[in-house]
Amino acid sequence: MKVVYNRGLYLPEIDLWMDAKAPRSRSVISHAHADHIQRHDSIIATPATARLFEHRIGKTRSLLLDFHETSDFTDFKLTFYPAGHCLGSAQTLIEYRGERVLYTGDFKLRAGLSCEPPEIIPCDILIMDTTFGRPHYLFPKDEEVRDELYREIDRAFMNAMQPVVFAYSLGKGQEALQILLRGGYSVALHESVMKIVDIYREMGIEFDGDYRRLDPSDTDGLVVMLPPGSRRGELMKTFRCPYTIYLSGWGMDPRARYRYQTHLVLPLSDHAGFDDLERYVIDSGAKRVYTLYGDDYFASHLRQMGIPAEHLHGEGGPFRKPSKGKGSEKSVAQPSLFDLIE
């Protein structure tokens, strides 16, 4: 099957778009992060992704498929499987003329606390997110990152500082909230994070512990959680002696805290690291691999292993050249790409 990237993934033989970045008559939506959604005429998505899509963009015609449910489109069959990236995030399996084509979307293989556990799906052609497709992105165990987060928060409180945790509003924010609540902390949530928490609860995910909507005038004894874009805003000026902690896979980069201008960046990622990318390719039995995001390194690595691989698209990650011009999606007024790809 032919695979094309053109501001989204396209399978021309069956006229199917996936995560199209320009409006289309129909597109699969793997998950509801900002860099994967657009105002399409109709979408194919899991119920949770469709609900989050509606919250962020508005209602549209939707074909909703639960995980492991197969829809027959006459020319091909489509099945969703959990991707482990955020609530409702899906891998898409296309069965066409005896061939199994799998698009992972953004995924990870480490089970989280706030979304469905991921699976590895056997396939012939694998199209995979390789945002962290370089060898130094070997993420520590999530338990180690959690313990370090607890130590840093405790240290901030002991030094009469206000712990402020930056986490993306969808996915990372809910995972971080579960981690903090299990650590016994009380948490004050930015409005954008709180709204997504409410949708998670609507979809059956519970959060046990003390958390509340942020009141900047009353944060004593609370861990404050904000979206990444807030770290340069006026809200930060309301906190006395803030101690800032950014949660991102980019924390594996030695200079990450200077890039983000925070005290600390902890590598809690909702993407697969280099070792899990390798494991997925091997365990899936893929005969050919296409990579998306990051750069060509991982595809080249697979070719050296004897696996046919091609890099389709390099947007995202520290290897992308910044866009220029006032009309750019990544102009100064827009969130950093690092804020969108967590």
Backbone torsions as a table, in degrees:
resi	resn	phi	psi	omega
1	MET	NA	136.3	178.6
2	LYS	-75.6	138.3	-179.7
3	VAL	-124.7	127.5	-176.5
4	VAL	-127.2	140.5	168.8
5	TYR	-112.4	123.0	177.7
6	ASN	-149.3	83.1	-173.2
7	ARG	53.0	47.7	-176.8
8	GLY	134.7	160.8	-179.3
9	LEU	-86.1	135.2	-176.5
10	TYR	-134.6	132.9	174.7
11	LEU	-111.2	94.4	-170.6
12	PRO	-64.5	-29.7	-177.4
13	GLU	-65.7	-25.1	177.6
14	ILE	-118.9	7.4	178.1
15	ASP	52.3	52.8	-177.4
16	LEU	-124.0	125.6	173.4
17	TRP	-97.1	147.0	173.6
18	MET	-134.4	126.8	-177.8
19	ASP	52.3	44.1	178.9
20	ALA	-64.8	136.3	-179.0
21	LYS	-91.3	-11.0	173.8
22	ALA	-111.5	150.4	-179.2
23	PRO	-57.7	132.6	179.2
24	ARG	-130.1	164.3	177.5
25	SER	-68.0	-30.3	178.5
26	ARG	-155.3	137.7	177.2
27	SER	-150.5	139.6	166.1
28	VAL	-69.9	137.8	174.3
29	ILE	-114.4	112.6	-176.7
30	SER	-71.9	-34.9	178.0
31	HIS	-166.8	172.5	-166.9
32	ALA	-102.0	23.6	172.9
33	HIS	-68.4	153.2	-170.4
34	ALA	-59.1	-32.1	-177.3
35	ASP	-84.6	8.9	-179.8
36	HIS	-127.3	4.0	-177.0
37	ILE	-122.7	155.3	-179.1
38	GLN	-158.4	165.3	-178.5
39	ARG	-82.2	81.9	179.3
40	HIS	-87.3	158.8	175.6
41	ASP	-65.1	-37.6	177.5
42	SER	-150.2	153.4	-179.5
43	ILE	-130.3	156.4	170.6
44	ILE	-116.5	121.3	-172.4
45	ALA	-159.5	166.3	171.0
46	THR	-72.8	160.1	178.6
47	PRO	-56.8	-41.2	-179.3
48	ALA	-66.5	-42.2	178.9
49	THR	-65.0	-41.0	178.8
50	ALA	-62.6	-38.4	179.3
51	ARG	-66.7	-42.4	178.6
52	LEU	-69.4	-36.7	174.6
53	PHE	-59.3	-44.4	178.9
54	GLU	-61.9	-41.2	179.0
55	HIS	-62.3	-38.0	-172.4
56	ARG	-89.9	-34.4	-174.6
57	ILE	-120.8	-34.3	-177.1
58	GLY	124.4	172.0	-176.5
59	LYS	-72.3	147.3	171.7
60	THR	-151.0	168.4	177.3
61	ARG	-65.3	133.8	-173.6
62	SER	-134.6	136.3	164.9
63	LEU	-101.8	114.0	-175.9
64	LEU	-98.0	129.3	177.7
65	LEU	-127.1	127.8	172.5
66	ASP	-73.7	162.5	175.8
67	PHE	-59.4	140.0	178.1
68	HIS	72.0	4.1	176.5
69	GLU	-92.7	128.1	-177.2
70	THR	-101.5	132.3	175.1
71	SER	-110.3	130.9	-178.4
72	ASP	-96.2	114.9	179.6
73	PHE	-99.4	23.6	-178.8
74	THR	73.0	-61.9	180.0
75	ASP	-77.3	-26.5	-177.3
76	PHE	-153.0	166.0	174.6
77	LYS	-116.8	146.1	-176.9
78	LEU	-129.6	131.8	179.0
79	THR	-136.1	137.3	175.5
80	PHE	-97.1	143.8	173.5
81	TYR	-133.3	148.9	-176.6
82	PRO	-60.8	139.2	179.4
83	ALA	-105.0	-14.9	176.9
84	GLY	72.0	13.7	-174.6
85	HIS	-88.8	-48.2	173.8
86	CYS	-158.0	175.3	-176.9
87	LEU	-57.6	128.0	177.9
88	GLY	83.5	-7.4	-177.3
89	SER	-62.8	137.0	-170.1
90	ALA	-131.5	142.5	162.9
91	GLN	-89.5	145.4	-175.9
92	THR	-115.0	118.4	175.9
93	LEU	-100.3	124.2	175.6
94	ILE	-108.9	125.0	175.4
95	GLU	-108.9	117.6	-173.0
96	TYR	-144.5	117.3	177.2
97	ARG	50.8	46.5	175.8
98	GLY	79.6	3.7	-179.0
99	GLU	-110.8	139.7	179.1
100	ARG	-107.1	115.2	-178.7
101	VAL	-113.0	121.8	-177.5
102	LEU	-116.4	127.9	172.5
103	TYR	-108.8	118.0	-175.2
104	THR	-74.7	-26.5	-163.0
105	GLY	60.2	-166.1	173.4
106	ASP	-70.5	133.5	-176.1
107	PHE	-151.6	164.7	168.3
108	LYS	-144.8	163.1	179.6
109	LEU	-106.8	-7.8	176.6
110	ARG	-84.0	126.4	-179.4
111	ALA	-68.3	133.4	179.3
112	GLY	-100.1	-172.3	-177.0
113	LEU	-103.8	-6.0	-169.8
114	SER	-132.4	8.2	177.5
115	CYS	-151.1	178.5	-175.0
116	GLU	-67.2	141.1	179.4
117	PRO	-68.2	140.3	-175.7
118	PRO	-75.6	163.8	177.9
119	GLU	-133.9	154.8	171.4
120	ILE	-102.3	125.1	-171.8
121	ILE	-109.6	124.9	176.1
122	PRO	-61.1	138.7	-177.2
123	CYS	-157.7	165.5	175.0
124	ASP	-94.0	-44.3	177.0
125	ILE	-116.5	128.1	-179.2
126	LEU	-116.6	124.5	176.0
127	ILE	-113.6	112.1	-167.2
128	MET	-130.5	147.6	173.4
129	ASP	-73.1	124.4	178.0
130	THR	-125.1	44.0	178.1
131	THR	-51.0	-42.0	-178.3
132	PHE	-109.7	50.3	-174.1
133	GLY	-91.1	37.5	174.8
134	ARG	-125.6	150.7	-168.5
135	PRO	-59.8	-26.9	-177.6
136	HIS	-77.3	-6.7	176.1
137	TYR	-87.9	65.6	172.9
138	LEU	-105.7	95.5	-171.6
139	PHE	-69.4	140.6	173.7
140	PRO	-66.5	165.5	176.9
141	LYS	-60.3	142.1	-178.9
142	ASP	-56.7	-34.5	-179.8
143	GLU	-62.3	-36.3	178.9
144	GLU	-67.5	-39.8	178.8
145	VAL	-66.8	-40.8	178.7
146	ARG	-60.8	-45.9	-179.5
147	ASP	-61.6	-40.1	178.4
148	GLU	-67.0	-38.1	176.6
149	LEU	-60.8	-44.8	178.3
150	TYR	-60.7	-44.0	-179.1
151	ARG	-62.0	-42.8	-177.8
152	GLU	-68.5	-38.4	177.8
153	ILE	-65.8	-44.5	178.8
154	ASP	-61.0	-40.3	179.4
155	ARG	-64.3	-39.3	178.1
156	ALA	-62.8	-46.3	179.1
157	PHE	-61.5	-42.4	-179.4
158	MET	-62.5	-27.8	180.0
159	ASN	-98.7	18.9	177.5
160	ALA	57.4	36.3	177.0
161	MET	-108.5	157.2	-179.9
162	GLN	-93.5	109.3	177.5
163	PRO	-69.9	127.0	178.5
164	VAL	-124.7	119.5	-178.6
165	VAL	-105.4	127.5	177.0
166	PHE	-100.0	124.5	-179.5
167	ALA	-149.4	138.4	-178.1
168	TYR	-55.9	140.1	-170.7
169	SER	-59.0	-34.9	-179.8
170	LEU	-109.6	120.2	174.3
171	GLY	96.9	-72.3	-178.7
172	LYS	-65.1	-38.7	179.9
173	GLY	-62.3	-41.1	-179.1
174	GLN	-73.5	-37.3	176.2
175	GLU	-64.4	-43.9	179.4
176	ALA	-64.6	-37.6	178.6
177	LEU	-62.9	-44.4	177.8
178	GLN	-59.6	-42.6	-179.6
179	ILE	-62.1	-46.0	-177.4
180	LEU	-68.1	-40.8	178.9
181	LEU	-65.2	-39.0	177.6
182	ARG	-68.2	-22.8	175.0
183	GLY	-84.2	-0.8	176.5
184	GLY	85.9	13.8	-179.1
185	TYR	-88.6	152.7	169.7
186	SER	-95.6	137.9	-168.5
187	VAL	-128.6	135.2	174.2
188	ALA	-106.2	121.1	-172.1
189	LEU	-105.2	134.0	169.9
190	HIS	-57.4	149.7	-177.0
191	GLU	-52.6	-41.3	-177.1
192	SER	-65.7	-36.4	177.7
193	VAL	-72.2	-41.3	-177.6
194	MET	-62.1	-38.9	-179.7
195	LYS	-63.4	-38.0	178.3
196	ILE	-72.3	-37.2	174.8
197	VAL	-56.7	-43.4	179.3
198	ASP	-61.2	-38.0	178.4
199	ILE	-70.1	-39.6	175.4
200	TYR	-57.1	-44.6	-179.9
201	ARG	-65.0	-39.4	176.2
202	GLU	-58.6	-33.2	-178.9
203	MET	-92.3	8.3	171.7
204	GLY	102.0	6.0	178.0
205	ILE	-95.7	123.0	-178.4
206	GLU	-101.1	150.8	178.2
207	PHE	-125.9	108.5	-175.5
208	ASP	-97.2	118.0	179.8
209	GLY	144.3	-172.3	-175.4
210	ASP	-95.9	106.4	172.7
211	TYR	-140.1	154.3	-174.2
212	ARG	-155.5	165.6	175.6
213	ARG	-69.8	140.1	-175.1
214	LEU	-65.1	128.9	166.1
215	ASP	-117.2	104.4	-174.0
216	PRO	-57.4	-20.5	-179.0
217	SER	-86.2	-4.7	-175.9
218	ASP	-141.0	81.6	-178.3
219	THR	-124.4	10.6	-179.9
220	ASP	-59.5	127.1	177.8
221	GLY	77.0	3.2	-177.8
222	LEU	-108.7	146.8	167.2
223	VAL	-88.1	124.9	179.8
224	VAL	-91.3	133.6	176.1
225	MET	-118.6	126.5	-177.4
226	LEU	-129.0	154.2	170.7
227	PRO	-70.5	154.9	-174.9
228	PRO	-56.0	-35.5	-177.8
229	GLY	-64.1	-16.3	-178.7
230	SER	-77.1	-13.3	-171.3
231	ARG	-69.2	-15.5	177.1
232	ARG	-109.9	9.4	-174.3
233	GLY	-95.7	179.7	-178.2
234	GLU	-66.3	-28.5	-177.1
235	LEU	-58.0	-36.7	-177.9
236	MET	-63.4	-26.0	-178.6
237	LYS	-71.7	-13.1	-179.1
238	THR	-83.3	-12.4	-177.2
239	PHE	-96.5	132.9	178.2
240	ARG	-85.2	126.1	178.3
241	CYS	50.9	60.0	179.4
242	PRO	-71.0	142.3	171.3
243	TYR	-114.3	112.3	-166.7
244	THR	-100.7	132.3	-178.9
245	ILE	-129.3	121.5	-179.6
246	TYR	-103.9	132.3	179.1
247	LEU	-103.8	112.9	-177.6
248	SER	-165.2	146.4	174.0
249	GLY	-60.4	-24.3	177.7
250	TRP	-65.4	-8.0	176.7
251	GLY	-63.0	-13.3	175.3
252	MET	-71.2	-17.9	178.3
253	ASP	-79.6	130.7	-174.9
254	PRO	-57.0	-31.7	-175.7
255	ARG	-100.4	18.6	-175.3
256	ALA	-60.1	-39.5	-176.3
257	ARG	-69.0	-25.1	176.1
258	TYR	-77.3	-37.6	177.0
259	ARG	-62.1	-43.9	-177.2
260	TYR	-87.9	-12.5	-178.6
261	GLN	57.2	49.7	175.1
262	THR	-125.8	164.8	179.7
263	HIS	-66.7	-33.7	-172.6
264	LEU	-152.6	143.1	170.5
265	VAL	-122.5	118.9	179.4
266	LEU	-102.0	133.2	-173.0
267	PRO	-80.8	63.0	170.7
268	LEU	-91.8	108.4	-173.1
269	SER	-113.7	148.3	171.3
270	ASP	-106.1	21.4	173.3
271	HIS	-117.6	161.9	173.5
272	ALA	-74.5	138.7	172.5
273	GLY	-84.7	-179.4	-173.8
274	PHE	-57.1	-43.5	-177.3
275	ASP	-66.7	-39.0	179.3
276	ASP	-73.0	-30.7	173.9
277	LEU	-61.9	-45.7	176.7
278	GLU	-59.1	-46.7	-177.1
279	ARG	-61.7	-39.0	-178.8
280	TYR	-64.8	-45.0	-179.2
281	VAL	-58.9	-47.4	-176.7
282	ILE	-67.2	-48.9	-174.9
283	ASP	-71.5	-25.4	179.4
284	SER	-75.9	-19.7	-177.8
285	GLY	72.4	19.1	-176.8
286	ALA	-59.1	136.7	178.0
287	LYS	-91.2	-19.1	177.3
288	ARG	-148.4	142.9	-176.7
289	VAL	-129.2	136.3	170.4
290	TYR	-115.4	135.0	-179.6
291	THR	-111.1	147.4	179.3
292	LEU	-126.7	140.9	175.3
293	TYR	73.6	167.8	-171.5
294	GLY	66.8	-136.0	178.6
295	ASP	-137.6	-166.1	-174.0
296	ASP	-78.1	-3.6	-170.8
297	TYR	-56.8	-48.6	-174.7
298	PHE	-67.8	-38.9	176.5
299	ALA	-61.5	-41.8	177.3
300	SER	-62.9	-40.3	177.4
301	HIS	-59.6	-43.2	179.0
302	LEU	-65.5	-39.2	178.7
303	ARG	-62.1	-36.9	177.0
304	GLN	-67.3	-24.9	176.0
305	MET	-82.6	-3.6	179.9
306	GLY	90.9	13.5	-179.8
307	ILE	-105.0	120.2	178.0
308	PRO	-58.3	126.3	-176.6
309	ALA	-149.0	147.2	-179.5
310	GLU	-141.2	136.1	176.9
311	HIS	-91.0	124.3	-175.1
312	LEU	-93.2	-34.6	-168.2
313	HIS	-156.9	133.8	-173.4
314	GLY	-110.1	11.5	179.9
315	GLU	-67.9	133.8	176.3
316	GLY	109.4	145.2	176.3
317	GLY	90.5	173.0	-174.7
318	PRO	-73.6	-2.8	-177.3
319	PHE	-98.6	1.3	-178.8
320	ARG	-86.3	134.5	175.2
321	LYS	-74.6	135.9	-178.2
322	PRO	-65.8	145.2	176.0
323	SER	-76.2	159.2	179.8
324	LYS	-126.4	159.7	173.5
325	GLY	100.0	150.6	-177.3
326	LYS	-64.8	-28.1	-178.0
327	GLY	-83.9	-2.2	-176.5
328	SER	-68.7	146.4	174.9
329	GLU	-63.6	-24.7	-177.8
330	LYS	-109.7	32.4	176.2
331	SER	-69.8	173.1	-173.1
332	VAL	-57.4	-32.9	-176.4
333	ALA	-75.1	-12.6	-177.5
334	GLN	-95.1	159.6	174.6
335	PRO	-61.4	150.3	174.5
336	SER	-62.0	149.4	175.5
337	LEU	-58.8	-33.6	179.5
338	PHE	-66.7	-22.2	176.3
339	ASP	-77.7	-23.0	-177.7
340	LEU	-91.1	-30.0	-176.9
341	ILE	-111.7	103.4	-172.6
342	GLU	-103.8	NA	NA
